[in-house]
Structure formats: structure tokens, C-alpha cells
Amino acid sequence: MAGTPGPDAPAPAVLPARRRDAVRHLLHTHRFAESVRLGTPPSMRNSVLAGLQAALATALCVPLFLLSPWAHLVGFASLGALVALFGRFAPRRSRTGIVLQCAFWQTFAVFAMSATAWLGWPQQAQLALLAAFCGFYLLICLRCRFGAPGPLIFIFAVGAAMTDTLALPQLVERTLATAVAALFAWLICVASEAWRHPPTPERPFPKDPERSLAELGFMAARVTIAAGIVVFASHALGFEHPAWAAMGAVAVMQGSHLHISMHRALQRMAGTIIGAVFAWLLLVQHPSAWLIIAVLVLLQLVTEIVIGLNYGLAQVCVTPMALLMTHLASPTAAGAAMAPERVADTLLGALIGLMIAVALSSLEDRRQLAHHHRARRPG
């Protein structure tokens, strides 16, 4: 039969797929070139709409808290508004349900970590719980198919809720502020659902592949291990926000393939450095809360416009958003001094996350990377 190799045809070459080979492939200049390429968003309309919904929730809900007797809760209100970012590529009748579920899990993240402070847990126990939450929320997001932005929003909420001591009224206030803003964001999504493009057979949207519970459990365990290493390393180095290091590791390890993990690491590190410089330039001016809210609304929208083009571009916007939201939650904290720590935590998390991803990779993961590397080589 034509095209069928004869008995004397050479066997297909077996590509090297050891861990050292994977490291060599990941460090090749092709990976750096791939990380700066621009992609094509699955649906710019849906991405922009998600950004508008989150921005509108922030623009309406956060100022109401700022003008109320609970102005000290504006940071947690801004966390609740972020749930509008989820489910942008879900089927039309599924999206509002996804956002409502995310409202619950975002509120739970704030409640659970705040409760540990009320109960008097030591910092080491809180760090261990933070690492466990990284794996837990990865499992929840993949199992329930929440889509982008994935577990990072929930992990950010867990980290924002970490504190040494907390009274019961403060625990209740934080939880209610997050829940109210999240439900407000959900109502905005419900009211504007008709403007979203649904997926069609001609234009399918990206979705997570089918995975068994055992596979999801392994992925969650691997992320928990990496997060545990980075949060305790961040704490040992004297950093004040170990959740940022955990987010760096999770962002890298949630890539579906090793070369994508490398792209995420490079993009997150480069974008964080640029975004931190922007945040520092703003925070050294000691901006008012009103100016910070206006910048947050703008960044929220711009992030969703560029994230489909390149993850690194999105990080240029996400980094100042995270720093400004942290400053809103605690105006007397470090302020502009947080920017260098954000860079250091991100570098630490991304590097350790990439190393753990390679160390705990399967043979199939490394073979896929080898095939990808060979396909991208010139000639």
C-alpha cells in the first residue's frame, strides 16, 4: 500500500525524554521567542464584556463601601467584584451559575483564612493552609470547569485574608463585604448575559480537557507541594506576602504542557517587573482611594482586552491591580515598598513552580515537550 513503510524502513526516532532533556528543551531560545508571540483571543467580545462586568462591579460597589461606615472593608469588596471574570466562555445557560458558585468560593476563601486568625492559629499553620488551598482551588476550578482566570483569584483572596489576630465582628464584616460585592457582580452578569457570545459548533470556545478524579488529585497534590515549598521559602526570606509566591507557582504549574509552563514563567516574571514599576510610580505619589479605584477600573478592562493576546501583557496590568487592591485593604501597610517584594515573590514562585513541574512530570509530558521542540526547530 502506498505510503506504508516497508519492513526494512527505519523505525521512528525515539526522542530523548529524560528530565535533563526537558530542562534543555525548556531553556532553548525557541521558548523565549514563543513567549513573546501574540495569540488570537477566542472571543474578544466575551473577554471585554467580562472586564466591563468586573469593572462595573468595582466602580459601583467599592465606592459605596468607601462612603459607608465600613470604608475599611473596601479591599474585600474589590475581591468580591472579581468573580465577574469567571465563565466567559461557558455555554449561555451555564455562565451565571458558574459566577454564583465562584461568589461562594471567593467568600469562603476570605472566611476560612480569616477564621484561622480568629481561632488563634500560628503563622506556620496558616502558611500550610495557604498551600493546601492552592491545590484545593485548582481541583475545584478544573472539576467545576470555571475557566479563566482559574484558581489565582481565590488564592489571592486567601492571601489577602491572612492576618495575625482578628475579632469575631471583624471576621463577620470581612465575609459579608466579600459576599455582598460578589453577589452584586453576579447580578451585573445576569443583567448583561444576553450580550455575551455563546459557543457554537462553528466557533467553539476553549475548555478544560476531560480528566479523571485521580488525575485531578495528582495535579492538586503537585501544586500543593510546590506551593508549600514557596510559601515557607518566602516566609523564611522575610517577605510579608507569601501568597504572591504561591500564585507565581500555581500560575506556572496550571499550564497544560511543559512548554506552556515555561511560557507562563517567562511571561509572568517579565510582566510582573514592568507592572510593579508602574505600581511603584503611582504609590509613591500617595494617591487617594478614589484615584486608586479609578485606576483599578481601567486596569480591569485593559487586562481582559490583552490577556487573550499574551499572558505577559496581562501581567503588566494584573500586577498593579494586585498591589493597589492590597493597598486599599491596608492603607497603612508598606505602600510603594510592596512593589519590589511582588517581583521577588513572583520570581521565587515561578522558578520553583517550574522546577517542581519538571521534577514531577510524567514521561508523556516530557515526550510531548520533545515533539514540540522538534516541530519548532528550523529545518
Buried (B, 14 or more C-beta within 10 A) or exposed (E): EEEEEEEEEEEEEEBBBEEEBBBEBBEBEBBEEBBEEEEEBBBBEBBBBBBBBBBBBBBBBBBBBBEEEBBBBBBBBBBBBBBBBBBBBBEEEEBBEBBBBBBEBBBBBBBBBBBBBBEEBEEEEBBBBBBBBBBBBBBBBBBBEBBBBBBBBBBBBBBBBBBEEBEEEBBEBBBBBBBBBBBBBBBBBBEBBEEBBBBEEEEEBEEBEEEEEEEBBBBBBBBBBBBBBBBBBBBEEEBBBBBBBBBBBBBBBBBEBBBBBBBBBBBBBBBBBBBBBBBBEBBEEEBEBEEBBBBBBBBBBBBBBBBBBBBBBBBBBBBBBBBBBBBBBBBEEBBBEBBEBBBBBBBBBBBBBBBBBBEBBEEEBBBBBBEBBEEBEEE
